[in-house]
Amino acid sequence: MNFRYIPPVPAEQIRQLPTRDVALLLLRHLASGTGYLQYVGTMSSARQAFQEEPDADALVNRLSDAWCWLEAQALLSREPSQSDAFRRVSGDGMDLVKDPQGITRFEARERLSGPFHPALEDTVRTNFDLGDYETACFAAMKAVEVAVRDASGLDNSLVGVKLMREAFRPHENGKVGGALADAEAEGGEQAATANLSAGAMGAYKNPASHRTVDFDDPIEAAEIIQFADLLLRQVERAKRRIGAASV
């Protein structure tokens, strides 16, 4: 009786998919087993499974890359009760495998893996990581509103869309525009900046202020937060412009 080795990821998928996708398939395979995991054992079994393939070495190398990617993402971690050679699927890794939206949530977190504007780092990132996307998006747009009010010097009577319209009101027909409008920019660009900021408030802050919004798509929530981050950086640019003009 011949023993047949089953590859952790089919050869054709290893050939065709990017490293991240191969790694996620490998993760599902590893999570489906019992006992501790060993890199050397997994690669040795894969080499046996691929021995009839013409590119067996390349397949094992790509599988090795996938394993390393899982460790880099903390989806595989060391097993504390064993020697350095042993691994286990981490808590985050098991959550990713078990949750039907696990990969989507993972991809959303990847989009927000870099640094935020300081105004977004605490409340926004914390609520997003907890899965409270509505609160995270509202807090992100609220941070934009606060930053615009502080930078423009406008009072609390203006909020949301009206605040953005006034702060970025274009300079036109010889009339001075809003405090954050760029007088050196072409008129259409000034109007577009005002529309962009006002549209963000109208679409992503005000609805959450007046009714419950079901943010069931973590990637869309991540993109709203990235949008808020962009708007905050535009406010910072306007502040620098104002500061340079006053020197």
Accessible surface in RSA format (square Angstrom, percent):
REM  Atomic radii and reference values for relative SASA: ProtOr
REM  Chains: A
REM  Algorithm: Lee & Richards
REM  Probe-radius: 1.40
REM  Slices: 20
REM RES _ NUM      All-atoms   Total-Side   Main-Chain    Non-polar    All polar
REM                ABS   REL    ABS   REL    ABS   REL    ABS   REL    ABS   REL
RES MET A   1   243.65 126.2 154.89 102.5  88.76 211.3 129.82 110.4 113.83 150.8
RES ASN A   2   145.49 100.3 123.21 119.1  22.28  53.7  32.39  77.9 113.10 109.3
RES PHE A   3   160.60  80.3 132.58  82.1  28.02  72.9 136.36  82.7  24.24  69.4
RES ARG A   4   182.80  76.8 164.80  84.0  18.01  42.9  69.87  95.5 112.93  68.4
RES TYR A   5    85.77  40.0  73.68  41.9  12.09  31.5  35.26  26.5  50.51  62.3
RES ILE A   6   110.12  62.7  94.67  70.5  15.45  37.2  94.67  68.2  15.45  41.9
RES PRO A   7    35.94  26.2  28.95  26.4   6.98  25.4  28.95  23.9   6.98  43.4
RES PRO A   8    14.37  10.5   4.27   3.9  10.10  36.7   4.27   3.5  10.10  62.8
RES VAL A   9     0.38   0.2   0.03   0.0   0.35   0.8   0.38   0.3   0.00   0.0
RES PRO A  10    71.66  52.2  70.33  64.1   1.33   4.8  71.66  59.2   0.00   0.0
RES ALA A  11    12.07  11.1   8.07  12.5   4.00   9.1   8.07  11.4   4.00  10.6
RES GLU A  12    91.49  52.5  89.41  67.6   2.08   5.0  50.36  97.4  41.12  33.6
RES GLN A  13    69.18  38.7  68.58  50.1   0.60   1.4  21.61  46.0  47.56  36.1
RES ILE A  14     0.14   0.1   0.14   0.1   0.00   0.0   0.14   0.1   0.00   0.0
RES ARG A  15    89.56  37.6  56.34  28.7  33.22  79.1  41.67  56.9  47.90  29.0
RES GLN A  16   132.14  73.9  97.52  71.3  34.62  82.4  34.75  74.0  97.39  73.9
RES LEU A  17    53.56  29.8  50.51  36.1   3.05   7.7  51.05  35.9   2.52   6.8
RES PRO A  18    82.06  59.8  70.83  64.6  11.22  40.8  81.39  67.2   0.66   4.1
RES THR A  19    45.23  32.2  41.37  41.9   3.86   9.2  21.61  29.0  23.63  35.7
RES ARG A  20    66.17  27.8  63.98  32.6   2.19   5.2  26.70  36.5  39.48  23.9
RES ASP A  21    38.18  26.7  36.34  36.2   1.83   4.3  10.78  25.4  27.40  27.3
RES VAL A  22     0.11   0.1   0.11   0.1   0.00   0.0   0.11   0.1   0.00   0.0
RES ALA A  23     0.00   0.0   0.00   0.0   0.00   0.0   0.00   0.0   0.00   0.0
RES LEU A  24     8.50   4.7   7.99   5.7   0.51   1.3   8.24   5.8   0.26   0.7
RES LEU A  25    57.29  31.9  53.28  38.1   4.01  10.1  53.32  37.4   3.98  10.7
RES LEU A  26     0.00   0.0   0.00   0.0   0.00   0.0   0.00   0.0   0.00   0.0
RES LEU A  27     0.03   0.0   0.03   0.0   0.00   0.0   0.03   0.0   0.00   0.0
RES ARG A  28    96.14  40.4  91.06  46.4   5.09  12.1  40.00  54.7  56.15  34.0
RES HIS A  29    77.44  42.3  68.13  47.4   9.31  23.8  39.82  41.0  37.62  43.8
RES LEU A  30    11.66   6.5   5.28   3.8   6.38  16.0   7.30   5.1   4.36  11.7
RES ALA A  31    21.11  19.4   1.86   2.9  19.24  43.8   4.36   6.1  16.74  44.4
RES SER A  32    91.51  77.3  51.32  68.5  40.20  92.6  48.16 102.6  43.35  60.7
RES GLY A  33    48.61  59.9   0.00   N/A  48.61  59.9  31.48  86.4  17.13  38.4
RES THR A  34   138.75  98.7 107.66 109.1  31.09  74.1  79.37 106.6  59.38  89.8
RES GLY A  35    66.91  82.5   0.00   N/A  66.91  82.5  38.58 105.9  28.34  63.5
RES TYR A  36   113.33  52.9  86.50  49.2  26.84  69.8  55.78  41.9  57.56  71.0
RES LEU A  37    22.74  12.7  20.81  14.9   1.93   4.8  22.74  16.0   0.00   0.0
RES GLN A  38    73.64  41.2  68.90  50.4   4.73  11.3   7.48  15.9  66.16  50.2
RES TYR A  39    82.27  38.4  81.63  46.4   0.64   1.7  60.16  45.2  22.11  27.3
RES VAL A  40   112.46  74.0 109.42  99.1   3.03   7.3 110.85  96.3   1.61   4.4
RES GLY A  41    34.42  42.5   0.00   N/A  34.42  42.5  31.59  86.7   2.84   6.4
RES THR A  42    21.30  15.2  13.70  13.9   7.60  18.1  10.24  13.8  11.06  16.7
RES MET A  43    15.07   7.8  14.73   9.7   0.34   0.8  15.01  12.8   0.07   0.1
RES SER A  44    60.37  51.0  52.98  70.7   7.38  17.0  25.66  54.6  34.71  48.6
RES SER A  45    45.51  38.5  44.45  59.3   1.06   2.4  18.92  40.3  26.60  37.3
RES ALA A  46     0.00   0.0   0.00   0.0   0.00   0.0   0.00   0.0   0.00   0.0
RES ARG A  47   110.33  46.3 109.60  55.9   0.73   1.7  52.82  72.2  57.51  34.9
RES GLN A  48    75.33  42.1  71.99  52.6   3.34   8.0   4.55   9.7  70.79  53.7
RES ALA A  49    24.71  22.7   0.00   0.0  24.71  56.2   2.32   3.3  22.40  59.3
RES PHE A  50     2.52   1.3   2.52   1.6   0.00   0.0   2.52   1.5   0.00   0.0
RES GLN A  51   117.76  65.8  87.87  64.2  29.89  71.2  23.98  51.0  93.78  71.1
RES GLU A  52   155.66  89.4 128.13  96.9  27.54  65.6  61.20 118.4  94.47  77.1
RES GLU A  53    58.70  33.7  50.81  38.4   7.88  18.8   3.12   6.0  55.58  45.4
RES PRO A  54   133.20  97.1  86.30  78.7  46.90 170.5 100.02  82.6  33.18 206.2
RES ASP A  55    43.68  30.6  36.11  35.9   7.57  17.9  31.28  73.6  12.40  12.4
RES ALA A  56    18.90  17.4  16.89  26.1   2.02   4.6  16.89  23.8   2.02   5.3
RES ASP A  57    93.89  65.8  92.05  91.6   1.83   4.3  32.07  75.5  61.82  61.7
RES ALA A  58    51.64  47.5  46.10  71.1   5.53  12.6  49.87  70.2   1.77   4.7
RES LEU A  59     3.04   1.7   2.88   2.1   0.17   0.4   3.04   2.1   0.00   0.0
RES VAL A  60     6.37   4.2   6.37   5.8   0.00   0.0   6.37   5.5   0.00   0.0
RES ASN A  61    88.36  60.9  86.66  83.7   1.70   4.1  21.36  51.4  67.00  64.8
RES ARG A  62    59.21  24.9  58.98  30.1   0.23   0.5  40.14  54.9  19.07  11.6
RES LEU A  63     0.00   0.0   0.00   0.0   0.00   0.0   0.00   0.0   0.00   0.0
RES SER A  64    21.79  18.4  21.79  29.1   0.00   0.0   8.28  17.6  13.51  18.9
RES ASP A  65    75.24  52.7  69.82  69.5   5.42  12.8  13.01  30.6  62.23  62.1
RES ALA A  66     0.00   0.0   0.00   0.0   0.00   0.0   0.00   0.0   0.00   0.0
RES TRP A  67     4.80   1.9   4.80   2.3   0.00   0.0   2.64   1.4   2.16   3.5
RES CYS A  68    73.82  55.8  68.76  76.7   5.05  11.9  27.36  69.3  46.45  50.1
RES TRP A  69    44.84  18.0  39.55  19.1   5.29  12.4  28.60  15.3  16.24  26.3
RES LEU A  70     0.00   0.0   0.00   0.0   0.00   0.0   0.00   0.0   0.00   0.0
RES GLU A  71    59.82  34.3  45.21  34.2  14.60  34.8  13.46  26.0  46.36  37.8
RES ALA A  72    83.47  76.7  41.50  64.0  41.97  95.5  53.99  76.0  29.47  78.1
RES GLN A  73    66.03  36.9  48.01  35.1  18.02  42.9   4.45   9.5  61.58  46.7
RES ALA A  74    57.71  53.1  53.88  83.1   3.83   8.7  56.00  78.9   1.71   4.5
RES LEU A  75     2.51   1.4   2.51   1.8   0.00   0.0   2.51   1.8   0.00   0.0
RES LEU A  76     4.22   2.3   0.00   0.0   4.22  10.6   0.00   0.0   4.22  11.4
RES SER A  77    33.07  27.9  27.09  36.2   5.98  13.8  33.07  70.4   0.00   0.0
RES ARG A  78   141.16  59.3 133.34  68.0   7.82  18.6  47.62  65.1  93.54  56.7
RES GLU A  79    21.95  12.6  19.63  14.9   2.31   5.5   0.01   0.0  21.93  17.9
RES PRO A  80   114.53  83.5  76.01  69.3  38.51 140.0  87.95  72.6  26.57 165.2
RES SER A  81    77.93  65.9  41.86  55.9  36.08  83.1  53.05 113.0  24.88  34.9
RES GLN A  82    70.83  39.6  49.84  36.4  21.00  50.0   6.48  13.8  64.35  48.8
RES SER A  83    68.72  58.1  51.64  68.9  17.08  39.3  55.54 118.3  13.18  18.5
RES ASP A  84    94.44  66.2  88.60  88.2   5.84  13.8  32.94  77.5  61.50  61.3
RES ALA A  85    55.35  50.9  38.60  59.6  16.75  38.1  49.76  70.1   5.59  14.8
RES PHE A  86    49.53  24.8  49.53  30.7   0.00   0.0  49.53  30.0   0.00   0.0
RES ARG A  87    44.27  18.6  44.27  22.6   0.00   0.0   2.46   3.4  41.81  25.3
RES ARG A  88    93.13  39.1  91.31  46.5   1.81   4.3  31.88  43.6  61.25  37.1
RES VAL A  89    19.20  12.6   7.49   6.8  11.72  28.2   7.49   6.5  11.72  31.8
RES SER A  90    11.03   9.3  10.96  14.6   0.07   0.2  11.03  23.5   0.00   0.0
RES GLY A  91    47.57  58.7   0.00   N/A  47.57  58.7  40.18 110.3   7.39  16.5
RES ASP A  92    85.76  60.1  80.40  80.0   5.36  12.7   7.51  17.7  78.25  78.0
RES GLY A  93     0.00   0.0   0.00   N/A   0.00   0.0   0.00   0.0   0.00   0.0
RES MET A  94    55.09  28.5  55.09  36.5   0.00   0.0  49.01  41.7   6.08   8.0
RES ASP A  95    91.44  64.0  88.23  87.8   3.20   7.6  27.47  64.6  63.97  63.8
RES LEU A  96     4.82   2.7   1.43   1.0   3.39   8.5   4.63   3.2   0.19   0.5
RES VAL A  97    31.85  21.0  21.63  19.6  10.22  24.6  21.63  18.8  10.22  27.7
RES LYS A  98   149.32  72.8 120.33  73.8  28.98  69.0  76.31  68.7  73.00  77.8
RES ASP A  99    43.55  30.5  35.99  35.8   7.56  17.9  20.48  48.2  23.07  23.0
RES PRO A 100   141.13 102.9  95.61  87.2  45.52 165.5 109.61  90.5  31.53 195.9
RES GLN A 101    63.22  35.4  62.62  45.8   0.60   1.4  28.21  60.0  35.01  26.6
RES GLY A 102     3.83   4.7   0.00   N/A   3.83   4.7   2.65   7.3   1.18   2.6
RES ILE A 103    54.88  31.2  53.77  40.1   1.12   2.7  53.77  38.7   1.12   3.0
RES THR A 104    40.89  29.1  40.52  41.1   0.37   0.9   9.29  12.5  31.60  47.8
RES ARG A 105    71.25  29.9  70.58  36.0   0.66   1.6  21.84  29.9  49.41  29.9
RES PHE A 106    12.02   6.0  11.93   7.4   0.09   0.2  11.93   7.2   0.09   0.3
RES GLU A 107    42.48  24.4  41.43  31.3   1.05   2.5  11.03  21.3  31.45  25.7
RES ALA A 108     0.01   0.0   0.01   0.0   0.00   0.0   0.01   0.0   0.00   0.0
RES ARG A 109    93.88  39.4  87.88  44.8   6.00  14.3  35.73  48.8  58.15  35.2
RES GLU A 110    62.57  35.9  50.99  38.6  11.58  27.6  24.35  47.1  38.22  31.2
RES ARG A 111   107.82  45.3  85.55  43.6  22.27  53.0  28.56  39.0  79.26  48.0
RES LEU A 112     6.96   3.9   4.96   3.5   2.00   5.0   6.63   4.7   0.33   0.9
RES SER A 113    92.77  78.4  57.25  76.4  35.53  81.8  39.30  83.7  53.47  74.9
RES GLY A 114    34.76  42.9   0.00   N/A  34.76  42.9  29.70  81.5   5.06  11.3
RES PRO A 115   118.63  86.5 101.27  92.3  17.36  63.1 106.07  87.6  12.56  78.1
RES PHE A 116    16.71   8.4   7.84   4.9   8.88  23.1   7.84   4.8   8.88  25.4
RES HIS A 117    19.68  10.8  19.52  13.6   0.17   0.4  16.92  17.4   2.76   3.2
RES PRO A 118   108.24  78.9  91.74  83.6  16.49  60.0  94.53  78.0  13.71  85.2
RES ALA A 119    55.22  50.8  21.83  33.7  33.39  76.0  34.66  48.8  20.56  54.5
RES LEU A 120     0.06   0.0   0.00   0.0   0.06   0.1   0.06   0.0   0.00   0.0
RES GLU A 121    56.88  32.7  51.04  38.6   5.84  13.9  32.05  62.0  24.83  20.3
RES ASP A 122   113.35  79.4 107.88 107.4   5.47  12.9  35.29  83.1  78.06  77.8
RES THR A 123    77.71  55.3  69.57  70.5   8.13  19.4  41.54  55.8  36.17  54.7
RES VAL A 124     1.78   1.2   1.74   1.6   0.04   0.1   1.74   1.5   0.04   0.1
RES ARG A 125    57.08  24.0  57.04  29.1   0.04   0.1  34.60  47.3  22.48  13.6
RES THR A 126    75.36  53.6  70.12  71.1   5.24  12.5  49.48  66.5  25.88  39.1
RES ASN A 127    25.99  17.9  25.99  25.1   0.00   0.0   0.00   0.0  25.99  25.1
RES PHE A 128     6.46   3.2   3.68   2.3   2.78   7.2   3.68   2.2   2.78   8.0
RES ASP A 129    84.84  59.4  56.58  56.3  28.27  66.8  23.50  55.3  61.34  61.2
RES LEU A 130   138.50  77.1 104.03  74.4  34.47  86.6 108.40  76.1  30.10  81.0
RES GLY A 131    34.11  42.1   0.00   N/A  34.11  42.1  14.31  39.3  19.80  44.3
RES ASP A 132    59.87  41.9  52.94  52.7   6.93  16.4  22.59  53.2  37.28  37.2
RES TYR A 133    17.29   8.1  14.83   8.4   2.46   6.4   8.80   6.6   8.50  10.5
RES GLU A 134    48.05  27.6  46.45  35.1   1.60   3.8  16.76  32.4  31.29  25.5
RES THR A 135    54.08  38.5  50.64  51.3   3.44   8.2  33.20  44.6  20.88  31.6
RES ALA A 136     0.00   0.0   0.00   0.0   0.00   0.0   0.00   0.0   0.00   0.0
RES CYS A 137     0.31   0.2   0.31   0.3   0.00   0.0   0.31   0.8   0.00   0.0
RES PHE A 138    68.26  34.1  68.03  42.1   0.23   0.6  68.03  41.2   0.23   0.7
RES ALA A 139    19.42  17.9  12.45  19.2   6.97  15.9  15.43  21.7   3.99  10.6
RES ALA A 140     0.00   0.0   0.00   0.0   0.00   0.0   0.00   0.0   0.00   0.0
RES MET A 141     0.00   0.0   0.00   0.0   0.00   0.0   0.00   0.0   0.00   0.0
RES LYS A 142    81.32  39.7  81.32  49.9   0.00   0.0  47.40  42.7  33.93  36.1
RES ALA A 143    15.02  13.8   7.08  10.9   7.94  18.1  13.16  18.5   1.86   4.9
RES VAL A 144     1.21   0.8   1.21   1.1   0.00   0.0   1.21   1.1   0.00   0.0
RES GLU A 145     0.46   0.3   0.46   0.3   0.00   0.0   0.00   0.0   0.46   0.4
RES VAL A 146    64.89  42.7  64.62  58.5   0.27   0.6  64.88  56.4   0.01   0.0
RES ALA A 147    20.96  19.3  13.56  20.9   7.40  16.8  19.69  27.7   1.27   3.4
RES VAL A 148     0.91   0.6   0.91   0.8   0.00   0.0   0.91   0.8   0.00   0.0
RES ARG A 149    31.39  13.2  29.85  15.2   1.54   3.7  14.34  19.6  17.05  10.3
RES ASP A 150   109.16  76.5  80.53  80.2  28.63  67.7  33.29  78.3  75.88  75.7
RES ALA A 151    23.50  21.6   0.17   0.3  23.33  53.1   6.77   9.5  16.73  44.3
RES SER A 152    16.11  13.6   0.00   0.0  16.11  37.1   0.80   1.7  15.32  21.5
RES GLY A 153    66.01  81.4   0.00   N/A  66.01  81.4  34.37  94.3  31.65  70.9
RES LEU A 154    45.42  25.3  37.83  27.1   7.59  19.1  39.63  27.8   5.79  15.6
RES ASP A 155    93.22  65.3  81.45  81.1  11.77  27.8  45.12 106.2  48.10  48.0
RES ASN A 156   118.21  81.5 103.96 100.5  14.25  34.3  32.15  77.4  86.05  83.2
RES SER A 157    94.14  79.6  55.63  74.2  38.51  88.7  55.43 118.0  38.72  54.2
RES LEU A 158    45.49  25.3  45.32  32.4   0.18   0.4  45.49  32.0   0.00   0.0
RES VAL A 159    82.92  54.6  79.62  72.1   3.30   7.9  79.62  69.2   3.30   8.9
RES GLY A 160     1.63   2.0   0.00   N/A   1.63   2.0   1.63   4.5   0.00   0.0
RES VAL A 161    46.37  30.5  44.86  40.6   1.51   3.6  44.86  39.0   1.51   4.1
RES LYS A 162   149.27  72.8 144.99  89.0   4.28  10.2  89.24  80.3  60.04  63.9
RES LEU A 163     0.00   0.0   0.00   0.0   0.00   0.0   0.00   0.0   0.00   0.0
RES MET A 164     0.12   0.1   0.12   0.1   0.00   0.0   0.00   0.0   0.12   0.2
RES ARG A 165   111.62  46.9 107.15  54.6   4.46  10.6  46.15  63.1  65.47  39.7
RES GLU A 166    55.08  31.6  53.06  40.1   2.02   4.8  13.17  25.5  41.90  34.2
RES ALA A 167     0.22   0.2   0.00   0.0   0.22   0.5   0.22   0.3   0.00   0.0
RES PHE A 168     7.94   4.0   7.51   4.7   0.43   1.1   7.51   4.6   0.43   1.2
RES ARG A 169    91.54  38.4  90.82  46.3   0.72   1.7  46.93  64.1  44.62  27.0
RES PRO A 170    24.78  18.1  22.12  20.2   2.65   9.7  22.12  18.3   2.65  16.5
RES HIS A 171    47.52  26.0  36.55  25.4  10.97  28.1  28.93  29.8  18.60  21.6
RES GLU A 172   102.42  58.8  93.22  70.5   9.19  21.9  30.52  59.0  71.90  58.7
RES ASN A 173   141.63  97.7  98.75  95.4  42.88 103.3  34.40  82.8 107.23 103.6
RES GLY A 174    87.99 108.5   0.00   N/A  87.99 108.5  45.82 125.8  42.17  94.4
RES LYS A 175   152.85  74.6 145.05  89.0   7.80  18.6  92.93  83.6  59.92  63.8
RES VAL A 176   119.30  78.5 106.86  96.7  12.44  30.0 108.35  94.1  10.95  29.7
RES GLY A 177     7.53   9.3   0.00   N/A   7.53   9.3   0.00   0.0   7.53  16.9
RES GLY A 178     4.96   6.1   0.00   N/A   4.96   6.1   2.63   7.2   2.33   5.2
RES ALA A 179    51.82  47.7  25.05  38.7  26.78  60.9  37.78  53.2  14.04  37.2
RES LEU A 180     2.35   1.3   0.00   0.0   2.35   5.9   0.00   0.0   2.35   6.3
RES ALA A 181    12.08  11.1   0.53   0.8  11.55  26.3   4.30   6.1   7.78  20.6
RES ASP A 182    41.11  28.8  38.16  38.0   2.95   7.0  11.73  27.6  29.39  29.3
RES ALA A 183    62.22  57.2  38.87  60.0  23.35  53.1  38.87  54.7  23.35  61.8
RES GLU A 184   161.51  92.7 128.84  97.5  32.67  77.8  55.54 107.4 105.97  86.5
RES ALA A 185    18.48  17.0   4.01   6.2  14.47  32.9  11.77  16.6   6.71  17.8
RES GLU A 186   122.06  70.1 106.95  80.9  15.11  36.0  72.22 139.7  49.84  40.7
RES GLY A 187    38.19  47.1   0.00   N/A  38.19  47.1  26.98  74.0  11.22  25.1
RES GLY A 188    41.80  51.6   0.00   N/A  41.80  51.6  33.10  90.8   8.71  19.5
RES GLU A 189   102.59  58.9  96.39  72.9   6.19  14.7  34.08  65.9  68.51  55.9
RES GLN A 190     9.51   5.3   4.95   3.6   4.57  10.9   4.45   9.5   5.07   3.8
RES ALA A 191    38.37  35.3  37.28  57.5   1.09   2.5  38.24  53.9   0.13   0.3
RES ALA A 192    55.94  51.4  47.94  74.0   7.99  18.2  52.23  73.6   3.71   9.8
RES THR A 193    41.78  29.7  39.10  39.6   2.68   6.4  21.61  29.0  20.16  30.5
RES ALA A 194     4.27   3.9   4.27   6.6   0.00   0.0   4.27   6.0   0.00   0.0
RES ASN A 195    77.25  53.3  70.91  68.5   6.34  15.3  23.36  56.2  53.89  52.1
RES LEU A 196    70.64  39.3  62.86  45.0   7.78  19.6  69.59  48.9   1.05   2.8
RES SER A 197     3.40   2.9   2.93   3.9   0.47   1.1   1.10   2.3   2.30   3.2
RES ALA A 198     2.04   1.9   0.82   1.3   1.22   2.8   1.11   1.6   0.93   2.5
RES GLY A 199    38.36  47.3   0.00   N/A  38.36  47.3  36.33  99.7   2.03   4.5
RES ALA A 200     1.58   1.5   0.00   0.0   1.58   3.6   0.61   0.9   0.97   2.6
RES MET A 201     0.05   0.0   0.05   0.0   0.00   0.0   0.05   0.0   0.00   0.0
RES GLY A 202    29.54  36.4   0.00   N/A  29.54  36.4  17.66  48.5  11.88  26.6
RES ALA A 203    56.62  52.1  34.17  52.7  22.45  51.1  42.91  60.4  13.70  36.3
RES TYR A 204    69.39  32.4  66.76  38.0   2.63   6.8  23.65  17.8  45.73  56.4
RES LYS A 205    16.92   8.3  16.92  10.4   0.00   0.0   0.19   0.2  16.73  17.8
RES ASN A 206    40.14  27.7  40.10  38.8   0.04   0.1   9.53  22.9  30.60  29.6
RES PRO A 207    24.63  17.9  21.97  20.0   2.66   9.7  24.48  20.2   0.15   0.9
RES ALA A 208    19.80  18.2   2.20   3.4  17.60  40.0   2.20   3.1  17.60  46.6
RES SER A 209    54.34  45.9  18.00  24.0  36.34  83.7  23.03  49.0  31.31  43.9
RES HIS A 210   147.66  80.7 111.74  77.7  35.92  91.9  82.89  85.4  64.77  75.4
RES ARG A 211   157.92  66.3 142.75  72.8  15.17  36.1  66.11  90.4  91.81  55.6
RES THR A 212   120.63  85.8  95.34  96.7  25.29  60.3  59.71  80.2  60.92  92.1
RES VAL A 213    34.89  23.0  29.50  26.7   5.40  13.0  32.54  28.3   2.35   6.4
RES ASP A 214   116.28  81.5  91.98  91.6  24.30  57.5  40.93  96.3  75.36  75.2
RES PHE A 215    32.58  16.3  17.26  10.7  15.33  39.9  20.85  12.6  11.73  33.6
RES ASP A 216    97.35  68.2  84.62  84.2  12.73  30.1  33.19  78.1  64.17  64.0
RES ASP A 217    56.97  39.9  54.96  54.7   2.01   4.8  18.14  42.7  38.83  38.7
RES PRO A 218     0.20   0.1   0.20   0.2   0.00   0.0   0.20   0.2   0.00   0.0
RES ILE A 219    33.84  19.3  33.84  25.2   0.00   0.0  33.84  24.4   0.00   0.0
RES GLU A 220    84.93  48.8  83.68  63.3   1.25   3.0  22.73  44.0  62.21  50.8
RES ALA A 221     0.00   0.0   0.00   0.0   0.00   0.0   0.00   0.0   0.00   0.0
RES ALA A 222     0.00   0.0   0.00   0.0   0.00   0.0   0.00   0.0   0.00   0.0
RES GLU A 223    78.14  44.9  72.34  54.7   5.80  13.8  26.96  52.2  51.18  41.8
RES ILE A 224     5.35   3.0   4.18   3.1   1.16   2.8   5.35   3.8   0.00   0.0
RES ILE A 225     0.05   0.0   0.05   0.0   0.00   0.0   0.05   0.0   0.00   0.0
RES GLN A 226    71.40  39.9  65.01  47.5   6.39  15.2  26.82  57.1  44.58  33.8
RES PHE A 227    47.34  23.7  42.25  26.2   5.10  13.3  47.34  28.7   0.00   0.0
RES ALA A 228     0.00   0.0   0.00   0.0   0.00   0.0   0.00   0.0   0.00   0.0
RES ASP A 229    20.64  14.5  20.64  20.5   0.00   0.0   2.32   5.5  18.32  18.3
RES LEU A 230    84.39  47.0  82.21  58.8   2.18   5.5  84.10  59.1   0.29   0.8
RES LEU A 231     3.41   1.9   2.52   1.8   0.88   2.2   2.62   1.8   0.78   2.1
RES LEU A 232     0.62   0.3   0.39   0.3   0.23   0.6   0.39   0.3   0.23   0.6
RES ARG A 233   101.69  42.7  99.32  50.6   2.37   5.6  42.23  57.7  59.46  36.0
RES GLN A 234    37.45  20.9  33.43  24.4   4.02   9.6   5.83  12.4  31.62  24.0
RES VAL A 235     2.28   1.5   2.28   2.1   0.00   0.0   2.28   2.0   0.00   0.0
RES GLU A 236    51.59  29.6  51.59  39.0   0.00   0.0  16.32  31.6  35.27  28.8
RES ARG A 237   121.27  50.9 120.44  61.4   0.83   2.0  44.79  61.2  76.48  46.3
RES ALA A 238     2.02   1.9   2.00   3.1   0.01   0.0   2.00   2.8   0.01   0.0
RES LYS A 239    95.51  46.6  86.58  53.1   8.93  21.3  46.74  42.1  48.76  51.9
RES ARG A 240   154.21  64.7 142.26  72.5  11.95  28.5  78.35 107.1  75.86  46.0
RES ARG A 241    74.09  31.1  65.76  33.5   8.32  19.8  51.77  70.8  22.31  13.5
RES ILE A 242    70.18  39.9  66.85  49.8   3.34   8.0  69.41  50.0   0.78   2.1
RES GLY A 243    33.79  41.7   0.00   N/A  33.79  41.7  31.80  87.3   2.00   4.5
RES ALA A 244    72.74  66.9  51.47  79.4  21.27  48.4  57.79  81.4  14.95  39.6
RES ALA A 245    89.17  82.0  49.33  76.1  39.85  90.6  61.67  86.9  27.50  72.8
RES SER A 246    93.94  79.4  52.52  70.1  41.42  95.4  47.70 101.6  46.24  64.8
RES VAL A 247   161.95 106.6 103.52  93.7  58.43 140.8 130.30 113.2  31.65  85.9
END  Absolute sums over single chains surface
CHAIN  1 A    13686.6      10928.8       2757.8       7389.9       6296.7
END  Absolute sums over all chains
TOTAL         13686.6      10928.8       2757.8       7389.9       6296.7
